[in-house]
Amino acid sequence: MPHTSLDTSDAAELAEMLQFLSDWLAADPPHLDASLTRFVGHPAHDTSQLQADLHRFAFLLGADNGDHLFGDQPTR
């Protein structure tokens, strides 16, 4: 796999956009689920799955502690 680097400020801005989109999806799930289903053409991918993807990408960029992915982790 080729190595790709991303400037820290660009990664932070991208993570903010991912969080913004996730928050927007959480604002009105019934309407946005219906809209996404119409757009995708199949109900197999809904807003909760899309939100999980957005949280995972934000985590990979280092902007999230993973609570949305792993739940609260016990501290050691």
ABEGO torsion letter per residue (X at the ends): XBBBBBBAAAAAAAAAAAAAAAAAAAABAAAAAAAAAAAAGBAABBAAAAAAAAAAAAAAAGABAGAAAAEBBBBX
